[in-house]
Amino acid sequence: MDDIDPDLDGKDRNFVTALARGLEILRCFRRDDLTLTNSDFSERTGLPKATISRLTHTLCELDYLVADTRVGTYRLSAGVLRLGFSRLAAMEMRDRAKHEMHGLRMDGPNPFLTVALGEQHRTEVIYLATDCSNEGVTLLMRVGSRLPLFHSAIGKAILAVTPQERVEQIFGFARLDGEEVEVEARAHYEIAVQEYGEKGFCTGYGNWRSDVNGIAVPVHSLSDGRVYGLNIGGPSYRVKPKQLEKVYAERLVRVAQALSLN
């Protein structure tokens, strides 16, 4: 299915469809994909193979894809990595958060916790920084890990304070997967807003994964107006909701407030 919002594609005069389609090609690669064919791109985007061929040729010329002409496959080039690492390197919030995240994880009775900082992208949250437990049994998450925006504590925390105009745009991304997905997304959004208003943080007890518990709060960047999410959690049989809320919630809020003031 084509992931390009038809409303944007057909009504926004400033929307560059060719650029959007090129980016969709790059987004086709999933965690375990080393190479993809034009047929794979066509199947995952819904675009005709003739259009796909022009797009992959252009991306190869720009050094974002590398073609293996012997077997007709493509892989991501170092050019894509350069874009990603440049983005991370420019992120002052990520650098400032590392020390605070480590302190938050270490300053408490539970050695099985993981702390992470993430940012919203479409209907996901992408981890920008993590501080993981060194215990043998833990929730091991890495930079680049993706969580569902509407079903995770960190996603809910971001949504709860996101400006309404931006939230509507996010609902548009959800709509691409079906009207029922958008309806569900709106319901989860209402829950997130209510929970954050009542508690000052958002919870995720088995929502994202049945074996994971976590809580999260938003972090505001004063320099560029971005909203990040900061969470703390771990395996559900080692990390209980009561401890998260009674012991760690206040500390999590303090760290988020400190990061938001700078």
C-alpha angles and dihedrals in degrees: 000000000000109000095201111111106246090210091060094040094054107030110030108084091195093053112108105211095188091056091047091051092050091053090048088058091057091047091057091080112097131195096276098035114111095166137008134193130223087256090056091051091048093050094048097045102031090231122138116262092241090058090045091053092055092047095049091047090053093047090051091051089052090048097242092114131036118210127214099203092187093069102015098245135133133210132189114266131218087264090076091048089051090056092049098046092044087056092051094044091054093052107105091178092060092052094046093047097057096079093043092048093052091049091049092053095046098041098077146058099261116082094185098072129116123201123202141178118210144173131212121253117176104307096341140073115228118205113237098178135008137188109197132193118256092218119117092242111049145120103272110202127166138200106280095032112141129220129185109262097217099040104045131076092236092049092050091049091054093046093049092068101027114120112260095242090057092045090056089053089052090051086055089059090050090051090062088071093051141295091266089057091054091049090052091046092054090050092052090047092056090050091050093052092048095046094048091048092052101039107021090236139054128241136217113188108170093327099114095028124002091228097050132082124188148150128211144188134196123254119206122212108214093193098062106005095246122151118221131181126230119196140176126196148111147183110345094230090055100033116053127196093235093057093045092053100038100038109022108027096077091047091049091052091050092052091048091050091050092051091046093055094061 
